[in-house]
Amino acid sequence: MTLSEMEEEIRNLNEWAREIAQNLPLLATKEDLKAYATKEDLRSEVAKLATKEDLKALAAKEDLRSTKDELKTGLEDAKRYTENLIFVTRREIRQVDGKLTSMAADVERIAEHLAILTAPKRRKR
């Protein structure tokens, strides 16, 4: 290797060392890394997660959709039943109202007849 080649290599090494020196402050130290989870921490957390077998015991999306559809249908049926019940109740109320009006008229006529029957009789001259 010639002297100029060696000088070039030394310049390259110095440049490389400067680049490394600029990046060193950006690297994390052991102290910096203590705030993060270790492999052991992650293993213990993963052990707490549900397995496929655990999840099989839970309701599947299809089961939930089916239940949702059944509930929706039941709610619609209940709404129709309630609407019919309101309709029938209103009709019954109108009928009872009609009967009460008729009874009130009957009571009024009876009261008039009773007033006539219980009134003192006038003497004819």
C-alpha positions as CSV (number, residue, x, y, z in Angstrom):
1,M,0.0,0.0,0.0
2,T,1.4,3.4,-0.9
3,L,1.7,6.3,1.4
4,S,-1.1,8.2,-0.4
5,E,-3.4,5.1,-0.2
6,M,-2.7,4.9,3.6
7,E,-3.5,8.6,4.0
8,E,-6.7,8.1,2.1
9,E,-7.7,5.2,4.3
10,I,-6.9,7.2,7.4
11,R,-9.1,10.1,6.1
12,N,-11.9,7.6,5.5
13,L,-11.5,6.2,9.0
14,N,-11.6,9.7,10.5
15,E,-14.7,10.5,8.5
16,W,-16.4,7.3,9.6
17,A,-15.4,8.0,13.3
18,R,-17.0,11.5,13.0
19,E,-20.2,10.0,11.7
20,I,-20.3,7.5,14.5
21,A,-19.6,10.2,17.1
22,Q,-22.5,12.3,15.8
23,N,-24.9,9.3,16.1
24,L,-23.7,8.1,19.5
25,P,-25.9,10.6,21.5
26,L,-28.9,9.2,19.7
27,L,-28.4,5.6,20.9
28,A,-30.2,4.4,24.0
29,T,-28.2,3.4,27.1
30,K,-29.0,0.5,29.4
31,E,-30.6,3.0,31.8
32,D,-32.8,4.3,29.0
33,L,-34.0,0.7,28.1
34,K,-35.0,-0.2,31.7
35,A,-38.3,1.7,31.2
36,Y,-39.3,-0.9,28.5
37,A,-40.6,-4.4,28.9
38,T,-38.2,-7.3,28.8
39,K,-38.7,-10.6,27.0
40,E,-39.8,-12.2,30.2
41,D,-42.3,-9.4,30.8
42,L,-43.7,-10.0,27.4
43,R,-43.9,-13.7,27.8
44,S,-45.9,-13.3,31.0
45,E,-48.2,-10.9,29.4
46,V,-48.7,-13.2,26.4
47,A,-49.6,-16.0,28.8
48,K,-52.5,-13.9,30.1
49,L,-54.0,-13.5,26.7
50,A,-57.0,-15.7,25.6
51,T,-56.2,-18.8,23.5
52,K,-58.2,-20.0,20.6
53,E,-59.8,-22.6,22.9
54,D,-60.8,-19.8,25.2
55,L,-62.3,-17.8,22.4
56,K,-64.4,-20.8,21.1
57,A,-66.4,-20.6,24.3
58,L,-67.5,-17.0,23.5
59,A,-70.3,-16.1,21.1
60,A,-69.3,-15.9,17.4
61,K,-70.2,-12.9,15.3
62,E,-72.8,-15.0,13.5
63,D,-74.4,-15.9,16.8
64,L,-74.6,-12.3,17.8
65,R,-76.1,-11.3,14.4
66,S,-78.7,-14.0,14.8
67,T,-79.6,-12.9,18.3
68,K,-79.7,-9.2,17.1
69,D,-82.1,-10.2,14.3
70,E,-84.3,-12.2,16.7
71,L,-84.4,-9.2,19.1
72,K,-85.2,-6.9,16.3
73,T,-88.1,-9.1,15.1
74,G,-89.3,-9.4,18.7
75,L,-89.3,-5.7,19.1
76,E,-91.2,-5.2,15.9
77,D,-93.8,-7.8,17.0
78,A,-94.1,-6.0,20.4
79,K,-94.6,-2.7,18.6
80,R,-97.4,-4.1,16.4
81,Y,-99.0,-5.8,19.4
82,T,-98.9,-2.5,21.4
83,E,-100.3,-0.5,18.4
84,N,-103.2,-3.1,18.1
85,L,-103.8,-2.9,21.9
86,I,-104.0,0.9,21.7
87,F,-106.4,0.6,18.8
88,V,-108.7,-1.9,20.6
89,T,-108.5,0.1,23.8
90,R,-109.6,3.3,22.1
91,R,-112.5,1.5,20.5
92,E,-113.6,0.1,23.8
93,I,-113.3,3.5,25.4
94,R,-115.6,4.9,22.7
95,Q,-118.1,2.1,23.3
96,V,-118.1,2.7,27.0
97,D,-118.4,6.5,26.4
98,G,-121.4,5.8,24.2
99,K,-123.0,3.6,26.8
100,L,-122.4,6.2,29.5
101,T,-124.0,8.9,27.4
102,S,-127.0,6.6,26.8
103,M,-127.2,5.8,30.5
104,A,-127.0,9.5,31.4
105,A,-129.9,10.1,29.1
106,D,-131.9,7.2,30.7
107,V,-131.1,8.5,34.2
108,E,-132.3,12.0,33.2
109,R,-135.6,10.6,31.8
110,I,-136.1,8.6,35.0
111,A,-135.4,11.7,37.1
112,E,-137.9,13.6,35.1
113,H,-140.5,10.8,35.6
114,L,-139.7,10.6,39.2
115,A,-140.1,14.4,39.6
116,I,-143.5,14.2,37.9
117,L,-144.6,11.3,40.1
118,T,-143.4,12.8,43.4
119,A,-144.7,16.4,42.6
120,P,-147.6,17.5,44.7
121,K,-150.8,17.1,42.7
122,R,-152.7,20.2,41.8
123,R,-156.3,20.2,42.4
124,K,-158.6,20.7,39.5
125,R,-161.3,23.3,40.0
